[in-house]
Amino acid sequence: MMSPAPPTNHFEVRHLAMSYPKAVALEDVSFDISSGEIHAILGENGAGKTTLMKILGGLVPAGDFQGELRKNGEEMHFRNPSDSIHHGIAVVPRRLSVFDKLSVAENIVVGNWEQKSSFFVRESQTVKQAQAALDFLQVKLDLDIPAGALNPGQKRALMIARAVNAHAQLLVLDEPASFLNSAEAMSQLLRIIRQLAKNYVGILYLTRRPNEVLQIADRVTVLRDGGVSGESVRADFDETKLALAMISQRPGYDNYVDEDEEREGGLTGIFRSIFGRS
């Protein structure tokens, strides 16, 4: 289980650019984030958030985009998601991605077993690892029940605990409030995020809702049509200005289809395969 990292990690995104055949996904996007900081990336669907997440998560390998990713001044090159995780970056996708028939404990440690010598040792170690991740978040979940029995807020907490168990130093949360259906669940999510920041985990909070930025972020970078359209610190937050800065200028924007909203597979299928690796 991870111990709190010292507040020294500094991640930088420098001049990211990437295009698809019919659209520019990212154009000269730069920002940085330090340990313990909650940095929101605000943008509508089609603004570039999904592509940014794919790059940070190693789903788009180095060479397929322009620009640099740096950690503590050293450039990082990701060939796959495992490289991203190795550098301390964990991505929590938008959809509630759990293995319904596995226990809560097994879901938390899946893909990151610390002990592989025997089934019985693994079973004991699984519970120990999972409980340590939940203790780190100050969250209580029944480790023995199937994950499918959890409510949406508990499933989101489980997914974040899984990232904690992967020793995340930078946690990328894609629309983390999606599928949460109560004020209590949202309150728990915000409390978990603040607990992570308190323990020196950097939080990159991707959202299309300005009100969430006002609730949780220390800084915000606004994306519009693939480029940066605004940046501000908490003392200067203005919900109206943030909303205006994110409005797309692209013709035909209303026809945009978000791949992760529309397809059950999408990014969720990819990340399930990552954390389900043996």
ZAGUDREN-898980 format. One record per residue (C-alpha): x, z, y; residue in three letters. Coordinates in Angstrom, 2 decimals, always signed. Each point is the difference from the previous one (the first is absolute). Example, Ala and Ser with C-alpha at 12.3 -4.5 7.8 and 13.67 -1.06 7.14 Angstrom:
2
[atom [+12.30, +7.80, -4.50], Ala];
[atom [+1.37, -0.66, +3.44], Ser];
This chain:
278
[atom [+0.00, +0.00, +0.00], Met];
[atom [+1.17, -0.83, +3.47], Met];
[atom [+1.16, +2.64, +2.44], Ser];
[atom [-0.61, -0.48, +3.73], Pro];
[atom [+2.45, -2.56, +1.34], Ala];
[atom [+1.95, +0.81, +3.15], Pro];
[atom [-1.41, -1.63, +3.13], Pro];
[atom [+2.68, -2.67, +0.15], Thr];
[atom [-1.51, -3.10, -1.62], Asn];
[atom [-0.68, -2.80, +2.44], His];
[atom [-1.67, -3.22, -1.11], Phe];
[atom [+0.03, -3.16, +2.13], Glu];
[atom [-1.90, -3.26, -0.17], Val];
[atom [+1.81, -2.65, +2.02], Arg];
[atom [-1.43, -3.36, +1.07], His];
[atom [-2.10, -0.57, -3.12], Leu];
[atom [-1.47, -3.48, -0.26], Ala];
[atom [-1.86, -1.71, -2.81], Met];
[atom [-2.34, -2.98, -0.20], Ser];
[atom [-2.46, -1.30, -2.57], Tyr];
[atom [-1.02, -3.67, -0.19], Pro];
[atom [-3.04, +0.47, +2.26], Lys];
[atom [+0.97, +2.96, +2.17], Ala];
[atom [+2.77, +2.09, +1.49], Val];
[atom [-0.20, +3.41, -1.68], Ala];
[atom [+2.71, +1.80, +2.00], Leu];
[atom [+1.86, -1.10, +3.11], Glu];
[atom [+2.93, +2.03, +1.38], Asp];
[atom [-1.37, +3.41, -1.03], Val];
[atom [+2.27, +2.96, +0.69], Ser];
[atom [-0.53, +3.76, -0.10], Phe];
[atom [+1.65, +3.13, -1.39], Asp];
[atom [-1.04, +3.26, -1.60], Ile];
[atom [+1.85, +3.25, -0.63], Ser];
[atom [-0.44, +2.84, -2.48], Ser];
[atom [-2.98, +2.17, +0.86], Gly];
[atom [-1.60, -2.59, +2.27], Glu];
[atom [-3.51, -1.44, -0.41], Ile];
[atom [+0.15, -3.58, +1.29], His];
[atom [-3.23, -2.01, -0.04], Ala];
[atom [-0.09, -3.77, -0.39], Ile];
[atom [-3.32, -1.08, +1.51], Leu];
[atom [-1.47, -3.44, -0.51], Gly];
[atom [-3.03, -1.95, -1.12], Glu];
[atom [-0.14, -1.80, -3.33], Asn];
[atom [+2.34, -2.97, +0.37], Gly];
[atom [+2.27, +1.77, +2.49], Ala];
[atom [+2.89, +0.21, -2.47], Gly];
[atom [-0.38, +3.49, -1.46], Lys];
[atom [-0.32, -1.18, -3.61], Thr];
[atom [+3.09, -2.21, +0.23], Thr];
[atom [+1.94, +2.83, +1.61], Leu];
[atom [-1.01, +2.32, -2.83], Met];
[atom [+1.02, -2.57, -2.61], Lys];
[atom [+3.45, -0.34, +1.58], Ile];
[atom [+0.56, +3.75, +0.24], Leu];
[atom [-1.23, +0.45, -3.56], Gly];
[atom [+2.33, -2.65, -1.41], Gly];
[atom [-2.87, -2.32, -0.98], Leu];
[atom [+1.47, -2.67, +2.29], Val];
[atom [+3.70, -0.19, -0.95], Pro];
[atom [+2.87, -0.35, +2.44], Ala];
[atom [+0.50, -3.65, +0.85], Gly];
[atom [-3.71, -0.78, +0.18], Asp];
[atom [-0.23, +1.40, +3.54], Phe];
[atom [+2.19, +0.17, +3.10], Gln];
[atom [+1.23, +3.19, +1.58], Gly];
[atom [+1.51, +3.25, -1.22], Glu];
[atom [-1.00, +3.30, -1.59], Leu];
[atom [+2.40, +2.87, +0.69], Arg];
[atom [+0.33, +3.61, -1.09], Lys];
[atom [+2.38, +2.23, +1.95], Asn];
[atom [+1.68, -3.10, +1.40], Gly];
[atom [+0.58, -1.67, -3.37], Glu];
[atom [-1.85, -3.21, -0.82], Glu];
[atom [-2.26, +0.10, -3.05], Met];
[atom [-0.70, -2.99, -2.26], His];
[atom [-2.94, +0.27, -2.38], Phe];
[atom [-0.31, -2.34, -2.98], Arg];
[atom [-3.04, +1.81, -1.38], Asn];
[atom [-2.09, +3.17, +0.44], Pro];
[atom [+2.47, +2.08, -1.99], Ser];
[atom [+2.66, -0.67, +2.66], Asp];
[atom [-2.39, +1.22, +2.68], Ser];
[atom [-0.73, +3.19, -1.92], Ile];
[atom [+3.74, +0.49, -0.61], His];
[atom [+0.53, +0.02, +3.78], His];
[atom [-2.65, +2.69, +0.46], Gly];
[atom [-2.97, -2.17, +1.01], Ile];
[atom [-3.33, +0.50, -1.77], Ala];
[atom [-3.16, -1.96, +0.69], Val];
[atom [-3.52, +1.36, -0.51], Val];
[atom [-2.38, -2.98, -0.12], Pro];
[atom [-3.45, -0.11, +1.55], Arg];
[atom [-2.11, -0.04, -3.13], Arg];
[atom [-0.38, +3.18, -2.03], Leu];
[atom [+2.38, -0.88, -2.81], Ser];
[atom [+0.01, +2.52, -2.85], Val];
[atom [+0.05, -0.25, -3.77], Phe];
[atom [-3.44, +1.43, -0.72], Asp];
[atom [+0.61, +1.04, -3.62], Lys];
[atom [+3.36, +1.67, +0.62], Leu];
[atom [+0.13, +3.59, +1.17], Ser];
[atom [+0.66, +0.89, +3.62], Val];
[atom [+3.48, +1.21, -0.98], Ala];
[atom [+0.78, -3.23, -1.84], Glu];
[atom [-1.19, -2.05, +2.97], Asn];
[atom [+2.31, +1.85, +2.36], Ile];
[atom [+3.15, -0.48, -2.06], Val];
[atom [-0.73, -3.42, -1.51], Val];
[atom [+2.99, -2.29, +0.45], Gly];
[atom [+2.28, +2.85, +1.00], Asn];
[atom [+0.51, +2.13, -3.10], Trp];
[atom [+2.95, +2.35, +0.40], Glu];
[atom [+0.20, +0.84, -3.70], Gln];
[atom [-0.30, -2.60, -2.75], Lys];
[atom [+1.57, +1.70, -3.00], Ser];
[atom [-3.21, +0.89, -1.86], Ser];
[atom [-3.78, +0.06, +0.36], Phe];
[atom [-0.21, +3.78, +0.09], Phe];
[atom [+2.69, +0.40, +2.63], Val];
[atom [-1.55, -2.81, +2.02], Arg];
[atom [-3.43, +1.65, -0.12], Glu];
[atom [+1.41, +3.27, +1.33], Ser];
[atom [+2.11, -1.77, +2.60], Gln];
[atom [-2.97, -2.10, +1.10], Thr];
[atom [-1.98, +3.08, +0.96], Val];
[atom [+3.01, +1.55, +1.75], Lys];
[atom [+0.71, -3.15, +2.04], Gln];
[atom [-3.62, -0.54, +0.91], Ala];
[atom [-0.54, +3.59, +1.09], Gln];
[atom [+3.15, -0.09, +2.15], Ala];
[atom [-1.28, -3.14, +1.79], Ala];
[atom [-3.39, +1.63, +0.67], Leu];
[atom [+1.70, +3.21, +1.19], Asp];
[atom [+2.08, -2.07, +2.40], Phe];
[atom [-3.23, -1.40, +1.48], Leu];
[atom [-1.79, +3.36, -0.23], Gln];
[atom [-2.79, -1.66, -2.00], Val];
[atom [-1.87, +1.42, -2.97], Lys];
[atom [-1.14, -2.34, -2.78], Leu];
[atom [-0.79, +0.66, -3.65], Asp];
[atom [+2.96, -1.61, -1.77], Leu];
[atom [-1.73, -0.25, -3.37], Asp];
[atom [-3.15, -1.96, +0.85], Ile];
[atom [-0.19, -3.81, -0.09], Pro];
[atom [+0.79, -1.53, +3.38], Ala];
[atom [-3.24, -1.97, -0.17], Gly];
[atom [-1.90, +3.26, +0.53], Ala];
[atom [+1.49, +0.53, +3.47], Leu];
[atom [-1.86, -0.77, +3.22], Asn];
[atom [+1.44, -2.57, +2.47], Pro];
[atom [+1.81, +2.60, +2.11], Gly];
[atom [+1.61, +1.55, -3.06], Gln];
[atom [+1.06, -3.42, -1.28], Lys];
[atom [+1.70, -0.72, +3.32], Arg];
[atom [+1.81, +3.34, -0.21], Ala];
[atom [+1.08, -0.87, -3.56], Leu];
[atom [+1.44, -3.32, +1.15], Met];
[atom [+1.98, +1.72, +2.74], Ile];
[atom [+1.24, +2.62, -2.48], Ala];
[atom [+1.19, -2.89, -2.19], Arg];
[atom [+2.09, -1.27, +2.92], Ala];
[atom [+1.37, +3.49, +0.61], Val];
[atom [+1.03, +0.16, -3.65], Asn];
[atom [+1.86, -3.28, +0.55], Ala];
[atom [+2.15, +1.84, +2.59], His];
[atom [-1.41, -1.87, +3.02], Ala];
[atom [+1.88, +0.34, +3.27], Gln];
[atom [-2.18, -2.59, +1.72], Leu];
[atom [-3.64, -0.19, -1.08], Leu];
[atom [-1.94, -3.17, +0.89], Val];
[atom [-3.74, +0.68, +0.00], Leu];
[atom [-2.23, -3.08, +0.10], Asp];
[atom [-3.42, +0.85, +1.50], Glu];
[atom [+0.09, +3.45, -1.64], Pro];
[atom [-3.46, +0.96, +1.31], Ala];
[atom [-1.64, -2.89, -1.88], Ser];
[atom [-2.50, +1.13, -2.63], Phe];
[atom [-0.07, +3.56, +1.35], Leu];
[atom [-3.66, +0.88, +0.42], Asn];
[atom [-0.01, +3.41, +1.62], Ser];
[atom [+1.43, +1.87, +2.97], Ala];
[atom [+1.48, +2.49, -2.46], Glu];
[atom [+1.93, -2.73, -1.81], Ala];
[atom [+1.32, -1.38, +3.29], Met];
[atom [+1.01, +3.47, +1.13], Ser];
[atom [+1.92, +0.55, -3.24], Gln];
[atom [+1.76, -3.36, +0.40], Leu];
[atom [+1.16, +0.85, +3.52], Leu];
[atom [+1.16, +3.43, -1.12], Arg];
[atom [+2.02, -1.55, -2.86], Ile];
[atom [+1.64, -2.48, +2.38], Ile];
[atom [+0.96, +2.77, +2.41], Arg];
[atom [+1.39, +2.05, -2.89], Gln];
[atom [+2.18, -2.95, -1.06], Leu];
[atom [+1.28, -0.49, +3.56], Ala];
[atom [+0.71, +3.72, +0.26], Lys];
[atom [+2.25, -0.42, -3.04], Asn];
[atom [+1.91, -2.89, +1.59], Tyr];
[atom [-1.72, -2.92, -1.72], Val];
[atom [-0.46, -2.95, +2.34], Gly];
[atom [-3.57, -1.34, +0.01], Ile];
[atom [-0.87, -3.60, +0.78], Leu];
[atom [-3.79, +0.01, +0.44], Tyr];
[atom [-1.51, -3.51, -0.15], Leu];
[atom [-3.54, -0.19, +1.40], Thr];
[atom [-2.51, -2.13, +1.89], Arg];
[atom [-1.77, +3.01, +1.52], Arg];
[atom [+1.26, +1.24, +3.39], Pro];
[atom [-1.78, +3.36, -0.40], Asn];
[atom [+2.20, +0.80, -3.02], Glu];
[atom [+3.10, -0.67, +2.09], Val];
[atom [-1.22, +2.53, +2.58], Leu];
[atom [-0.55, +2.60, -2.73], Gln];
[atom [+3.33, -0.17, -1.80], Ile];
[atom [+2.77, -2.13, +1.50], Ala];
[atom [+3.06, +0.96, +2.04], Asp];
[atom [+0.60, -3.65, +0.95], Arg];
[atom [-1.82, -3.28, -0.47], Val];
[atom [+1.06, -3.63, -0.24], Thr];
[atom [-2.87, -2.47, +0.41], Val];
[atom [+0.11, -3.31, -1.88], Leu];
[atom [-2.01, -3.04, +1.04], Arg];
[atom [+0.21, -3.39, -1.68], Asp];
[atom [+3.31, +0.95, -1.63], Gly];
[atom [+1.77, +1.25, +3.12], Gly];
[atom [+0.38, +3.30, +1.84], Val];
[atom [-2.59, +0.23, +2.78], Ser];
[atom [+0.51, +3.60, +1.03], Gly];
[atom [+1.94, +3.21, -0.58], Glu];
[atom [-0.61, +3.52, +1.24], Ser];
[atom [+0.72, +3.66, -0.66], Val];
[atom [-2.67, +2.63, -0.51], Arg];
[atom [-0.01, +1.19, +3.60], Ala];
[atom [-0.99, -3.51, +1.10], Asp];
[atom [-2.65, -0.77, -2.65], Phe];
[atom [-3.13, -1.68, +1.36], Asp];
[atom [-2.61, -1.07, -2.56], Glu];
[atom [-1.42, -2.81, +2.13], Thr];
[atom [+3.42, -1.49, +0.72], Lys];
[atom [+0.94, +0.22, -3.66], Leu];
[atom [-3.20, -1.77, -1.04], Ala];
[atom [+0.54, -2.79, +2.54], Leu];
[atom [+3.63, -0.46, -1.03], Ala];
[atom [-0.95, -0.72, -3.62], Met];
[atom [-2.68, -2.67, +0.60], Ile];
[atom [+1.06, -3.28, -1.59], Ser];
[atom [+0.52, -3.10, +2.13], Gln];
[atom [+0.02, -2.40, -2.95], Arg];
[atom [-2.70, -2.67, -0.20], Pro];
[atom [-2.17, +0.44, -3.06], Gly];
[atom [+1.01, +3.62, -0.48], Tyr];
[atom [-3.53, +0.91, -1.14], Asp];
[atom [+0.60, -1.95, -3.21], Asn];
[atom [+3.01, +2.10, -1.00], Tyr];
[atom [-0.21, +1.47, -3.51], Val];
[atom [+2.06, +3.07, -0.83], Asp];
[atom [+1.40, -0.34, -3.52], Glu];
[atom [+0.01, +3.70, -0.78], Asp];
[atom [-3.58, +0.50, +1.16], Glu];
[atom [-1.35, -3.00, -1.89], Glu];
[atom [+1.79, +0.12, -3.35], Arg];
[atom [+0.07, +3.01, -2.30], Glu];
[atom [+3.39, -1.20, -1.23], Gly];
[atom [+1.87, -0.73, +3.22], Gly];
[atom [+2.64, +2.51, +1.00], Leu];
[atom [-1.58, +2.73, -2.07], Thr];
[atom [+0.68, -1.91, -3.19], Gly];
[atom [+3.60, -0.45, +1.02], Ile];
[atom [+0.57, +3.65, +0.84], Phe];
[atom [-1.74, +1.16, -3.17], Arg];
[atom [+2.53, -2.10, -1.92], Ser];
[atom [+2.87, +1.56, +1.97], Ile];
[atom [-0.99, +3.59, -0.67], Phe];
[atom [-1.03, -0.82, -3.53], Gly];
[atom [+3.45, -1.18, -0.98], Arg];
[atom [+1.69, +1.83, -2.86], Ser];
